[in-house]
């Protein structure tokens, strides 16, 4: 089993209909998966016959799911991407525990997801002014968002100003993780694509930009 799977890249879930074959509206579940220190959002939408799995930035890919008995099989990636390609053909099984669902088949331990209405969000709009290396000024504009949704924008000044969109990847009691997407105006913002902004709960705490590879970049509030 490869390293990506061992690190529990995906948090998934499924809602099994009370009666086999019963018609039902799709159920949507949200959560966060991790690749080392970097998270990504997970969105699962299921119907009685199958559904769709979406992995947020930096993977930004999706897979169709086919219902087979009490489990689901992941099909071929619709829009490509190594993360989804590695999941293609895997068998997923589920266990419901109240408002949580545990899923086996992608890691050594069951993974957990919650209904969209119960999932964590980043609340409130705020703007942060930060000092970046090289005497560069950064304005971080955040908005309320659910996991996997656009959560703000990074605006970078200097000789070649640029902007790049952010997507909410994970939230806990102490921190929020916002992943840089491919939505960049170019210039020096291209270097951030796929990295993650880690925001502390403390209003005046340092902000860290983290990637799977390479050293962290720490930005201080102005």
N, CA, C and O of each residue as an XYZ file, in Angstrom:
888
protein
N       0.851     -1.202      0.000
C       0.000      0.000      0.000
C       0.880      1.243      0.000
O       1.811      1.342      0.800
N       0.594      2.201     -0.897
C       1.512      3.324     -1.054
C       1.369      4.324      0.082
O       0.398      4.308      0.838
N       2.369      5.195      0.177
C       2.474      6.171      1.267
C       1.293      7.105      1.298
O       0.829      7.499      2.368
N       0.804      7.464      0.125
C      -0.337      8.395      0.053
C      -1.551      7.808      0.758
O      -2.251      8.509      1.489
N      -1.804      6.493      0.533
C      -2.951      5.847      1.165
C      -2.727      5.712      2.663
O      -3.660      5.922      3.438
N      -1.514      5.367      3.096
C      -1.222      5.186      4.518
C      -1.443      6.445      5.311
O      -1.720      6.371      6.508
N      -1.330      7.603      4.686
C      -1.511      8.871      5.395
C      -2.967      9.317      5.432
O      -3.263     10.462      5.771
N      -3.851      8.430      5.091
C      -5.282      8.745      5.168
C      -5.633     10.002      4.384
O      -6.125     10.991      4.928
N      -5.362      9.926      3.092
C      -5.539     11.107      2.273
C      -6.984     11.578      2.242
O      -7.243     12.766      2.047
N      -7.921     10.671      2.429
C      -9.295     11.051      2.188
C     -10.176     10.749      3.390
O     -10.029      9.709      4.032
N     -11.086     11.653      3.689
C     -12.153     11.377      4.639
C     -13.437     11.274      3.818
O     -13.825     12.222      3.135
N     -14.096     10.106      3.890
C     -15.263      9.862      3.072
C     -16.426      9.387      3.929
O     -16.277      9.155      5.129
N     -17.606      9.244      3.287
C     -18.716      8.630      3.978
C     -19.789      8.239      3.002
O     -19.748      8.628      1.835
N     -20.753      7.472      3.468
C     -21.881      7.129      2.629
C     -23.110      6.975      3.486
O     -23.025      6.538      4.634
N     -24.233      7.325      2.948
C     -25.507      7.146      3.632
C     -26.258      6.053      2.900
O     -26.628      6.232      1.740
N     -26.493      4.916      3.556
C     -27.178      3.801      2.913
C     -28.679      3.969      3.062
O     -29.149      4.194      4.177
N     -29.448      3.870      1.994
C     -30.903      4.009      2.089
C     -31.487      2.966      3.027
O     -30.964      1.855      3.109
N     -32.550      3.296      3.729
C     -33.163      2.372      4.672
C     -33.703      1.142      3.955
O     -33.686      0.043      4.509
N     -34.176      1.319      2.740
C     -34.669      0.202      1.944
C     -33.917      0.160      0.635
O     -33.767      1.186     -0.029
N     -33.441     -1.017      0.254
C     -32.682     -1.143     -0.994
C     -33.543     -0.701     -2.164
O     -34.696     -1.111     -2.300
N     -32.952      0.154     -3.015
C     -33.647      0.613     -4.192
C     -34.623      1.742     -3.948
O     -35.239      2.229     -4.896
N     -34.787      2.180     -2.695
C     -35.723      3.260     -2.404
C     -35.231      4.572     -2.991
O     -34.054      4.903     -2.852
N     -36.113      5.327     -3.647
C     -35.731      6.609     -4.219
C     -35.450      7.601     -3.107
O     -36.168      7.641     -2.108
N     -34.399      8.409     -3.276
C     -34.041      9.393     -2.251
C     -33.250     10.506     -2.882
O     -32.586     10.310     -3.901
N     -33.319     11.682     -2.277
C     -32.495     12.783     -2.739
C     -31.041     12.485     -2.396
O     -30.773     11.763     -1.436
N     -30.099     13.026     -3.159
C     -28.684     12.794     -2.852
C     -28.322     13.352     -1.480
O     -28.817     14.407     -1.082
N     -27.463     12.647     -0.763
C     -26.940     13.115      0.513
C     -25.529     13.627      0.291
O     -24.744     13.017     -0.435
N     -25.211     14.751      0.921
C     -23.896     15.358      0.767
C     -23.179     15.334      2.108
O     -23.745     15.719      3.130
N     -21.928     14.880      2.099
C     -21.110     14.760      3.298
C     -19.785     15.493      3.055
O     -19.248     15.473      1.947
N     -19.275     16.129      4.091
C     -18.047     16.909      3.976
C     -17.041     16.504      5.046
O     -17.412     16.051      6.128
N     -15.769     16.674      4.725
C     -14.698     16.398      5.671
C     -13.369     16.850      5.118
O     -13.307     17.566      4.119
N     -12.304     16.428      5.776
C     -10.952     16.812      5.371
C     -10.045     15.600      5.360
O     -10.092     14.767      6.264
N      -9.215     15.506      4.327
C      -8.192     14.477      4.258
C      -6.827     15.134      4.323
O      -6.704     16.342      4.121
N      -5.804     14.344      4.603
C      -4.465     14.907      4.805
C      -3.424     14.167      3.989
O      -3.450     12.942      3.877
N      -2.508     14.938      3.421
C      -1.302     14.402      2.790
C      -0.137     14.985      3.567
O       0.328     16.081      3.254
N       0.341     14.270      4.577
C       1.349     14.823      5.469
C       0.763     16.004      6.222
O      -0.294     15.872      6.838
N       1.431     17.172      6.188
C       0.946     18.336      6.926
C      -0.073     19.168      6.160
O      -0.536     20.191      6.665
N      -0.427     18.751      4.957
C      -1.286     19.573      4.096
C      -2.643     18.892      3.911
O      -2.700     17.751      3.453
N      -3.748     19.583      4.263
C      -5.084     18.995      4.100
C      -5.733     19.365      2.778
O      -5.251     20.233      2.050
N      -6.827     18.696      2.486
C      -7.676     19.069      1.366
C      -9.106     18.707      1.739
O      -9.333     17.781      2.519
N     -10.062     19.427      1.190
C     -11.466     19.156      1.470
C     -11.927     17.918      0.709
O     -11.391     17.574     -0.345
N     -12.936     17.259      1.273
C     -13.546     16.095      0.638
C     -15.054     16.304      0.612
O     -15.657     16.640      1.631
N     -15.653     16.109     -0.539
C     -17.103     16.225     -0.677
C     -17.624     14.947     -1.314
O     -17.166     14.540     -2.381
N     -18.583     14.322     -0.651
C     -19.156     13.081     -1.156
C     -20.655     13.251     -1.327
O     -21.356     13.610     -0.380
N     -21.142     12.998     -2.517
C     -22.575     13.042     -2.798
C     -23.003     11.667     -3.268
O     -22.476     11.147     -4.252
N     -23.968     11.071     -2.559
C     -24.389      9.711     -2.872
C     -25.868      9.646     -3.222
O     -26.692     10.380     -2.677
N     -26.176      8.746     -4.145
C     -27.540      8.404     -4.520
C     -27.683      6.899     -4.333
O     -26.675      6.217     -4.143
N     -28.893      6.358     -4.378
C     -29.037      4.907     -4.210
C     -28.204      4.093     -5.195
O     -27.793      2.977     -4.877
N     -27.950      4.634     -6.386
C     -27.206      3.866     -7.377
C     -25.722      4.161     -7.440
O     -24.982      3.442     -8.112
N     -25.268      5.200     -6.758
C     -23.844      5.555     -6.831
C     -23.582      6.900     -6.216
O     -23.966      7.155     -5.075
N     -22.920      7.778     -6.974
C     -22.630      9.109     -6.465
C     -21.344      9.663     -7.028
O     -20.881      9.234     -8.085
N     -20.769     10.613     -6.324
C     -19.536     11.263     -6.779
C     -18.694     11.683     -5.593
O     -19.209     12.171     -4.587
N     -17.392     11.486     -5.723
C     -16.416     11.892     -4.720
C     -15.566     13.019     -5.294
O     -15.028     12.896     -6.394
N     -15.445     14.118     -4.547
C     -14.606     15.229     -4.984
C     -13.524     15.498     -3.947
O     -13.803     15.593     -2.752
N     -12.303     15.619     -4.414
C     -11.181     16.028     -3.575
C     -10.850     17.473     -3.915
O     -10.673     17.820     -5.083
N     -10.767     18.322     -2.880
C     -10.495     19.733     -3.115
C      -9.050     20.011     -3.453
O      -8.234     19.098     -3.572
N      -8.743     21.296     -3.607
C      -7.368     21.722     -3.887
C      -6.453     21.241     -2.750
O      -6.879     21.226     -1.595
N      -5.210     20.850     -3.051
C      -4.524     20.999     -4.343
C      -4.828     19.900     -5.367
O      -4.388     19.993     -6.513
N      -5.586     18.846     -4.965
C      -5.855     17.769     -5.911
C      -6.874     18.190     -6.968
O      -6.660     17.978     -8.161
N      -7.994     18.793     -6.524
C      -9.007     19.310     -7.450
C      -9.409     18.275     -8.495
O      -9.245     18.505     -9.693
N      -9.937     17.134     -8.044
C     -10.364     16.095     -8.972
C     -11.599     15.398     -8.418
O     -11.958     15.584     -7.256
N     -12.245     14.595     -9.258
C     -13.454     13.916     -8.808
C     -13.576     12.542     -9.453
O     -13.020     12.278    -10.519
N     -14.327     11.668     -8.768
C     -14.515     10.295     -9.210
C     -15.989      9.915     -9.150
O     -16.669     10.280     -8.191
N     -16.503      9.194    -10.140
C     -17.848      8.637    -10.018
C     -17.808      7.401     -9.131
O     -16.812      6.678     -9.122
N     -18.877      7.151     -8.388
C     -18.981      5.972     -7.541
C     -20.149      5.120     -7.998
O     -21.206      5.644     -8.351
N     -19.961      3.802     -7.993
C     -21.005      2.864     -8.377
C     -21.393      2.031     -7.174
O     -20.536      1.436     -6.519
N     -22.690      1.985     -6.878
C     -23.190      1.203     -5.750
C     -23.130     -0.278     -6.099
O     -23.619     -0.696     -7.149
N     -22.529     -1.068     -5.215
C     -22.443     -2.515     -5.405
C     -22.707     -3.172     -4.058
O     -21.813     -3.240     -3.213
N     -23.935     -3.658     -3.851
C     -24.291     -4.260     -2.575
C     -24.295     -3.215     -1.476
O     -25.004     -2.214     -1.571
N     -23.501     -3.443     -0.426
C     -23.437     -2.495      0.691
C     -22.238     -1.561      0.564
O     -21.926     -0.826      1.501
N     -21.570     -1.580     -0.571
C     -20.392     -0.739     -0.757
C     -20.445      0.017     -2.055
O     -21.449     -0.002     -2.768
N     -19.328      0.696     -2.360
C     -19.211      1.493     -3.575
C     -17.843      1.236     -4.189
O     -16.864      0.991     -3.484
N     -17.795      1.295     -5.509
C     -16.525      1.165     -6.218
C     -16.243      2.465     -6.962
O     -17.109      2.991     -7.660
N     -15.029      2.977     -6.808
C     -14.639      4.222     -7.479
C     -14.296      3.939     -8.932
O     -13.543      3.014     -9.235
N     -14.856      4.746     -9.828
C     -14.574      4.589    -11.246
C     -13.372      5.401    -11.674
O     -12.550      5.794    -10.846
N     -13.269      5.654    -12.966
C     -12.156      6.425    -13.498
C     -12.344      7.908    -13.194
O     -13.467      8.412    -13.191
N     -11.240      8.598    -12.939
C     -11.289     10.022    -12.655
C     -11.881     10.781    -13.828
O     -11.488     10.580    -14.977
N     -12.843     11.667    -13.523
C     -13.508     12.435    -14.575
C     -12.573     13.492    -15.152
O     -12.537     13.697    -16.366
N     -11.815     14.164    -14.283
C     -10.977     15.269    -14.751
C      -9.498     15.046    -14.469
O      -8.720     16.001    -14.459
N      -9.101     13.803    -14.239
C      -7.687     13.494    -14.053
C      -7.161     13.907    -12.703
O      -7.916     14.366    -11.846
N      -5.869     13.746    -12.510
C      -5.252     14.059    -11.225
C      -4.748     12.796    -10.550
O      -5.464     11.797    -10.481
N      -3.519     12.833    -10.049
C      -2.908     11.624     -9.483
C      -3.658     11.108     -8.271
O      -3.746      9.896     -8.073
N      -4.204     12.010     -7.448
C      -4.899     11.569     -6.245
C      -6.109     10.720     -6.594
O      -6.292      9.641     -6.030
N      -6.939     11.193     -7.517
C      -8.120     10.433     -7.912
C      -7.741      9.187     -8.706
O      -8.405      8.157     -8.589
N      -6.695      9.268     -9.503
C      -6.260      8.101    -10.264
C      -5.898      6.944     -9.332
O      -6.148      5.783     -9.657
N      -5.315      7.256     -8.184
C      -4.919      6.206     -7.238
C      -6.112      5.554     -6.551
O      -6.015      4.436     -6.044
N      -7.236      6.261     -6.539
C      -8.431      5.718     -5.902
C      -9.293      4.916     -6.852
O     -10.166      4.168     -6.410
N      -9.069      5.053     -8.138
C      -9.887      4.375     -9.139
C      -9.859      2.863     -8.935
O      -8.792      2.263     -8.804
N     -11.039      2.259     -8.910
C     -11.149      0.818     -8.756
C     -11.179      0.329     -7.327
O     -11.367     -0.864     -7.090
N     -10.999      1.221     -6.370
C     -11.005      0.795     -4.966
C     -12.427      0.540     -4.478
O     -13.376      1.202     -4.898
N     -12.547     -0.434     -3.584
C     -13.823     -0.802     -2.992
C     -13.986     -0.084     -1.653
O     -13.088     -0.132     -0.812
N     -15.129      0.583     -1.450
C     -15.391      1.337     -0.243
C     -16.553      0.716      0.527
O     -17.589      0.407     -0.062
N     -16.393      0.531      1.825
C     -17.474      0.032      2.666
C     -17.733      1.031      3.780
O     -16.828      1.767      4.175
N     -18.972      1.068      4.299
C     -19.350      2.100      5.252
C     -19.992      1.528      6.509
O     -20.512      0.412      6.516
N     -19.938      2.336      7.582
C     -20.610      2.005      8.835
C     -21.152      3.292      9.436
O     -20.393      4.230      9.677
N     -22.438      3.347      9.677
C     -23.070      4.552     10.195
C     -23.030      4.544     11.715
O     -23.347      3.539     12.350
N     -22.633      5.686     12.297
C     -22.559      5.852     13.742
C     -23.190      7.206     14.095
O     -22.490      8.212     14.214
N     -24.504      7.220     14.259
C     -25.188      8.467     14.546
C     -25.068      9.434     13.383
O     -25.464      9.113     12.263
N     -24.521     10.623     13.641
C     -24.356     11.643     12.608
C     -22.972     11.574     11.979
O     -22.561     12.496     11.276
N     -22.257     10.494     12.228
C     -20.958     10.289     11.587
C     -21.007      8.995     10.794
O     -21.802      8.101     11.083
N     -20.146      8.909      9.792
C     -20.030      7.683      9.019
C     -18.557      7.319      8.902
O     -17.720      8.163      8.580
N     -18.253      6.060      9.166
C     -16.878      5.566      9.034
C     -16.758      4.790      7.727
O     -17.645      4.018      7.364
N     -15.665      5.003      7.038
C     -15.458      4.343      5.757
C     -14.136      3.594      5.754
O     -13.106      4.129      6.166
N     -14.172      2.355      5.287
C     -12.969      1.532      5.128
C     -12.675      1.347      3.650
O     -13.577      1.362      2.812
N     -11.394      1.171      3.347
C     -11.005      0.877      1.979
C      -9.982      1.823      1.397
O      -9.455      1.576      0.313
N      -9.685      2.925      2.114
C      -8.711      3.881      1.599
C      -7.506      4.049      2.516
O      -6.522      4.681      2.132
N      -7.569      3.493      3.719
C      -6.467      3.649      4.660
C      -6.481      2.483      5.639
O      -7.345      1.611      5.556
N      -5.519      2.465      6.573
C      -5.448      1.387      7.554
C      -6.526      1.505      8.619
O      -6.858      0.517      9.274
N      -7.077      2.700      8.801
C      -8.126      2.915      9.790
C      -9.335      3.559      9.116
O      -9.184      4.232      8.097
N     -10.542      3.360      9.675
C     -11.722      3.986      9.080
C     -11.591      5.507      9.061
O     -10.975      6.092      9.952
N     -12.160      6.132      8.063
C     -12.143      7.574      7.913
C     -13.543      8.112      8.188
O     -14.533      7.397      8.031
N     -13.621      9.381      8.600
C     -14.889      9.935      9.068
C     -15.294     11.185      8.303
O     -14.457     12.011      7.942
N     -16.595     11.305      8.062
C     -17.165     12.463      7.386
C     -18.481     12.796      8.072
O     -19.101     11.924      8.681
N     -18.913     14.046      7.979
C     -20.169     14.461      8.592
C     -21.125     15.010      7.544
O     -20.696     15.453      6.479
N     -22.433     14.984      7.846
C     -23.389     15.587      6.907
C     -23.040     17.044      6.662
O     -22.503     17.715      7.544
N     -23.343     17.536      5.469
C     -22.972     18.904      5.105
C     -23.489     19.920      6.113
O     -22.817     20.913      6.389
N     -24.676     19.684      6.664
C     -25.231     20.625      7.623
C     -24.520     20.658      8.947
O     -24.633     21.633      9.689
N     -23.774     19.584      9.262
C     -23.042     19.501     10.527
C     -21.561     19.782     10.373
O     -20.851     19.897     11.372
N     -21.078     19.895      9.145
C     -19.641     20.029      8.905
C     -19.144     21.409      9.337
O     -19.902     22.378      9.381
N     -17.850     21.467      9.653
C     -17.246     22.713     10.105
C     -17.163     23.718      8.971
O     -17.099     23.347      7.799
N     -17.164     25.004      9.335
C     -17.023     26.075      8.355
C     -16.075     27.135      8.892
O     -15.775     27.164     10.085
N     -15.609     28.001      8.010
C     -14.865     29.190      8.419
C     -15.882     30.319      8.486
O     -16.509     30.646      7.479
N     -16.053     30.915      9.655
C     -17.122     31.891      9.830
C     -16.594     33.315      9.763
O     -15.479     33.611     10.192
N     -17.425     34.181      9.214
C     -17.123     35.609      9.227
C     -16.118     36.051      8.185
O     -15.266     35.278      7.748
N     -16.234     37.319      7.793
C     -15.295     37.924      6.842
C     -14.270     38.750      7.602
O     -14.608     39.424      8.575
N     -13.039     38.699      7.167
C     -11.990     39.518      7.783
C     -10.856     39.726      6.800
O     -10.674     38.951      5.860
N     -10.091     40.793      7.035
C      -8.943     41.113      6.196
C      -7.723     41.258      7.076
O      -7.756     41.958      8.087
N      -6.637     40.590      6.689
C      -5.384     40.647      7.436
C      -4.303     41.277      6.576
O      -4.194     40.975      5.388
N      -3.506     42.149      7.172
C      -2.330     42.715      6.506
C      -1.100     42.008      7.064
O      -0.907     41.967      8.279
N      -0.264     41.452      6.184
C       0.877     40.641      6.602
C       2.161     41.135      5.956
O       2.149     41.700      4.862
N       3.269     40.913      6.652
C       4.597     41.223      6.113
C       5.246     39.930      5.655
O       5.474     39.026      6.458
N       5.543     39.842      4.373
C       6.160     38.655      3.802
C       7.649     38.896      3.575
O       8.086     40.047      3.549
N       8.444     37.823      3.408
C       9.869     37.988      3.132
C      10.109     38.869      1.908
O       9.319     38.864      0.964
N      11.205     39.622      1.933
C      11.537     40.500      0.823
C      10.785     41.810      0.854
O      10.593     42.449     -0.181
N      10.352     42.217      2.053
C       9.618     43.480      2.218
C       8.361     43.547      1.367
O       7.976     44.609      0.876
N       7.729     42.389      1.203
C       6.493     42.313      0.429
C       5.296     42.392      1.367
O       5.286     41.770      2.430
N       4.305     43.148      0.972
C       3.073     43.260      1.746
C       2.012     42.344      1.161
O       1.816     42.301     -0.054
N       1.320     41.605      2.043
C       0.260     40.697      1.626
C      -1.033     41.094      2.325
O      -1.047     41.366      3.525
N      -2.116     41.125      1.559
C      -3.445     41.341      2.129
C      -4.235     40.048      1.971
O      -4.448     39.571      0.857
N      -4.660     39.493      3.084
C      -5.385     38.238      3.093
C      -6.859     38.539      3.371
O      -7.221     38.937      4.478
N      -7.699     38.347      2.362
C      -9.127     38.629      2.488
C      -9.886     37.312      2.598
O      -9.880     36.510      1.664
N     -10.542     37.086      3.740
C     -11.243     35.836      3.997
C     -12.742     36.069      4.099
O     -13.191     37.126      4.543
N     -13.505     35.070      3.684
C     -14.968     35.126      3.768
C     -15.471     33.823      4.386
O     -14.744     32.831      4.435
N     -16.721     33.832      4.858
C     -17.323     32.620      5.398
C     -17.441     31.571      4.293
O     -17.825     31.888      3.167
N     -17.109     30.321      4.621
C     -17.128     29.266      3.605
C     -17.256     27.905      4.260
O     -16.844     27.709      5.404
N     -17.827     26.975      3.528
C     -17.850     25.570      3.925
C     -16.619     24.882      3.340
O     -15.947     25.431      2.467
N     -16.334     23.688      3.825
C     -15.192     22.938      3.304
C     -15.329     22.748      1.797
O     -16.386     22.364      1.298
N     -14.246     23.023      1.088
C     -14.234     22.865     -0.360
C     -14.717     24.075     -1.130
O     -14.674     24.079     -2.360
N     -15.179     25.109     -0.429
C     -15.641     26.318     -1.106
C     -14.542     27.379     -1.122
O     -13.595     27.332     -0.337
N     -14.697     28.341     -2.045
C     -13.752     29.457     -2.082
C     -13.868     30.245     -0.779
O     -14.960     30.657     -0.388
N     -12.749     30.448     -0.122
C     -12.763     31.045      1.216
C     -12.051     32.389      1.287
O     -11.923     32.965      2.367
N     -11.589     32.891      0.154
C     -10.943     34.192      0.182
C      -9.934     34.375     -0.924
O      -9.921     33.641     -1.912
N      -9.082     35.375     -0.737
C      -8.093     35.725     -1.762
C      -6.838     36.276     -1.099
O      -6.906     37.005     -0.109
N      -5.705     35.917     -1.658
C      -4.386     36.387     -1.251
C      -3.976     37.452     -2.261
O      -3.880     37.179     -3.458
N      -3.734     38.676     -1.769
C      -3.324     39.770     -2.649
C      -1.913     40.193     -2.264
O      -1.666     40.621     -1.136
N      -1.013     40.072     -3.193
C       0.406     40.312     -2.925
C       0.890     41.554     -3.652
O       0.689     41.696     -4.859
N       1.535     42.462     -2.907
C       2.059     43.678     -3.511
C       3.491     43.500     -3.999
O       3.930     42.378     -4.251
N       4.212     44.597     -4.130
C       5.587     44.538     -4.603
C       5.711     44.950     -6.049
O       4.803     45.563     -6.611
N       6.843     44.612     -6.654
C       7.119     45.021     -8.035
C       6.171     44.355     -9.030
O       5.848     44.935    -10.067
N       5.725     43.136     -8.715
C       4.799     42.416     -9.600
C       3.589     41.964     -8.783
O       3.519     40.798     -8.394
N       2.654     42.842     -8.521
C       1.474     42.493     -7.720
C       0.642     41.403     -8.389
O       0.597     41.298     -9.614
N      -0.018     40.594     -7.556
C      -0.820     39.491     -8.088
C      -1.844     39.057     -7.059
O      -1.808     39.491     -5.908
N      -2.766     38.190     -7.487
C      -3.808     37.664     -6.613
C      -3.963     36.166     -6.858
O      -3.701     35.677     -7.957
N      -4.393     35.441     -5.819
C      -4.639     34.010     -5.962
C      -5.770     33.614     -5.024
O      -5.814     34.051     -3.874
N      -6.683     32.783     -5.520
C      -7.854     32.375     -4.746
C      -7.493     31.289     -3.729
O      -6.560     30.512     -3.925
N      -8.263     31.263     -2.636
C      -8.084     30.293     -1.556
C      -9.323     29.420     -1.435
O     -10.430     29.853     -1.754
N      -9.131     28.178     -0.968
C     -10.224     27.244     -0.737
C     -10.080     26.659      0.660
O      -8.983     26.267      1.057
N     -11.191     26.595      1.417
C     -11.130     26.068      2.775
C     -10.925     24.558      2.748
O     -11.707     23.822      2.145
N      -9.849     24.103      3.419
C      -9.503     22.684      3.408
C      -9.775     21.995      4.733
O     -10.138     20.818      4.745
N      -9.610     22.698      5.858
C      -9.806     22.069      7.167
C      -9.944     23.146      8.231
O      -9.437     24.256      8.075
N     -10.641     22.806      9.321
C     -10.831     23.709     10.455
C     -10.842     22.877     11.727
O     -11.452     21.808     11.762
N     -10.171     23.357     12.778
C     -10.352     22.777     14.105
C     -10.436     23.918     15.114
O     -10.550     25.080     14.723
N     -10.381     23.604     16.392
C     -10.567     24.630     17.416
C      -9.439     25.648     17.451
O      -9.618     26.749     17.971
N      -8.280     25.297     16.907
C      -7.108     26.162     17.030
C      -6.664     26.795     15.720
O      -6.048     27.861     15.732
N      -6.966     26.161     14.588
C      -6.428     26.639     13.320
C      -7.418     26.446     12.175
O      -8.366     25.666     12.270
N      -7.166     27.180     11.090
C      -7.850     26.980      9.818
C      -6.791     26.775      8.739
O      -5.702     27.345      8.803
N      -7.130     25.947      7.745
C      -6.223     25.687      6.633
C      -6.907     26.093      5.332
O      -7.963     25.560      4.992
N      -6.309     27.032      4.606
C      -6.842     27.514      3.332
C      -5.825     27.190      2.241
O      -4.688     27.658      2.296
N      -6.225     26.397      1.258
C      -5.303     25.954      0.211
C      -5.329     26.924     -0.966
O      -6.396     27.342     -1.416
N      -4.139     27.278     -1.460
C      -4.034     28.078     -2.676
C      -4.502     27.246     -3.867
O      -4.073     26.103     -4.032
N      -5.369     27.806     -4.689
C      -5.859     27.097     -5.864
C      -5.073     27.524     -7.101
O      -4.109     28.285     -7.015
N      -5.507     27.019     -8.245
C      -4.862     27.417     -9.504
C      -5.407     28.750     -9.999
O      -5.003     29.227    -11.060
N      -6.327     29.362     -9.238
C      -6.907     30.637     -9.644
C      -6.000     31.801     -9.335
O      -6.252     32.556     -8.396
N      -4.945     31.957    -10.114
C      -3.942     32.991     -9.885
C      -3.836     33.922    -11.086
O      -4.086     33.524    -12.224
N      -3.463     35.168    -10.811
C      -3.239     36.117    -11.910
C      -1.805     36.039    -12.421
O      -1.392     36.842    -13.258
N      -1.060     35.082    -11.923
C       0.303     34.891    -12.400
C       1.331     35.623    -11.570
O       1.124     35.864    -10.381
N       2.444     35.978    -12.199
C       3.564     36.661    -11.531
C       4.031     35.831    -10.345
O       4.083     34.604    -10.429
N       4.372     36.491     -9.238
C       4.943     35.788     -8.093
C       3.928     34.952     -7.333
O       4.312     34.194     -6.442
N       2.637     35.067     -7.657
C       1.631     34.248     -6.970
C       1.662     32.787     -7.424
O       1.181     31.907     -6.710
N       2.217     32.528     -8.594
C       2.272     31.149     -9.091
C       3.037     30.228     -8.146
O       2.769     29.027     -8.101
N       3.975     30.771     -7.401
C       4.801     29.939     -6.507
C       3.994     29.335     -5.364
O       4.431     28.369     -4.739
N       2.802     29.906     -5.085
C       2.014     29.436     -3.945
C       1.033     28.324     -4.299
O       0.495     27.685     -3.395
N       0.783     28.074     -5.578
C      -0.227     27.091     -5.979
C       0.051     25.736     -5.320
O       1.159     25.207     -5.410
N      -0.965     25.186     -4.661
C      -0.825     23.896     -3.992
C      -0.358     23.981     -2.560
O      -0.422     22.986     -1.837
N       0.116     25.150     -2.121
C       0.513     25.311     -0.733
C      -0.699     25.679      0.125
O      -1.795     25.888     -0.393
N      -0.489     25.754      1.438
C      -1.590     25.965      2.372
C      -1.286     27.109      3.317
O      -0.186     27.196      3.863
N      -2.267     27.994      3.513
C      -2.171     29.045      4.518
C      -2.751     28.504      5.820
O      -3.915     28.104      5.865
N      -1.946     28.492      6.874
C      -2.389     28.017      8.184
C      -2.620     29.230      9.074
O      -1.690     29.975      9.380
N      -3.875     29.421      9.488
C      -4.278     30.590     10.251
C      -4.574     30.188     11.690
O      -5.402     29.303     11.909
N      -3.932     30.801     12.677
C      -4.247     30.485     14.077
C      -5.540     31.169     14.509
O      -5.974     32.142     13.893
N      -6.149     30.650     15.570
C      -7.355     31.275     16.104
C      -7.058     32.639     16.713
O      -7.887     33.547     16.656
N      -5.864     32.778     17.298
C      -5.480     34.052     17.903
C      -5.481     35.144     16.846
O      -4.872     34.969     15.791
N      -6.153     36.278     17.100
C      -6.290     37.317     16.070
C      -4.978     37.949     15.641
O      -4.892     38.456     14.523
N      -3.960     37.941     16.478
C      -2.692     38.579     16.126
C      -1.562     37.572     15.957
O      -0.391     37.950     15.999
N      -1.884     36.329     15.771
C      -0.853     35.312     15.627
C      -0.217     35.313     14.252
O      -0.782     35.845     13.296
N       0.979     34.706     14.155
C       1.654     34.582     12.868
C       0.871     33.658     11.937
O       0.178     32.744     12.385
N       0.994     33.910     10.654
C       0.367     33.084      9.623
C       1.464     32.292      8.922
O       2.496     32.854      8.555
N       1.250     30.993      8.733
C       2.246     30.126      8.125
C       1.778     29.636      6.762
O       0.630     29.218      6.610
N       2.661     29.688      5.775
C       2.393     29.083      4.464
C       3.173     27.780      4.409
O       4.394     27.766      4.565
N       2.461     26.693      4.188
C       3.056     25.364      4.296
C       2.847     24.585      3.010
O       1.829     24.731      2.334
N       3.826     23.757      2.685
C       3.731     22.879      1.530
C       4.179     21.486      1.900
O       4.820     21.296      2.933
N       3.849     20.494      1.064
C       4.295     19.125      1.322
C       5.805     19.055      1.301
O       6.407     18.318      2.082
N       6.427     19.820      0.411
C       7.889     19.866      0.326
C       8.354     21.310      0.537
O       7.632     22.258      0.228
N       9.546     21.457      1.057
C      10.089     22.798      1.256
C       9.790     23.352      2.621
O       8.901     22.872      3.325
N      10.546     24.378      2.994
C      10.411     24.986      4.312
C       9.155     25.840      4.403
O       8.687     26.386      3.403
N       8.611     25.949      5.623
C       7.468     26.836      5.863
C       7.894     28.283      5.713
O       9.051     28.637      5.939
N       6.929     29.116      5.327
C       7.146     30.560      5.267
C       6.234     31.187      6.309
O       5.019     30.991      6.273
N       6.820     31.946      7.244
C       6.058     32.555      8.332
C       5.869     34.053      8.040
O       6.827     34.769      7.751
N       4.617     34.502      8.124
C       4.297     35.908      7.872
C       3.739     36.515      9.163
O       2.879     35.924      9.816
N       4.229     37.676      9.512
C       3.797     38.359     10.738
C       2.727     39.391     10.421
O       2.804     40.060      9.390
N       1.724     39.535     11.295
C       0.710     40.583     11.085
C       1.309     41.960     11.219
O       2.201     42.173     12.040
N       0.829     42.907     10.415
C       1.346     44.265     10.452
C       0.571     45.088     11.479
O       0.856     46.272     11.664
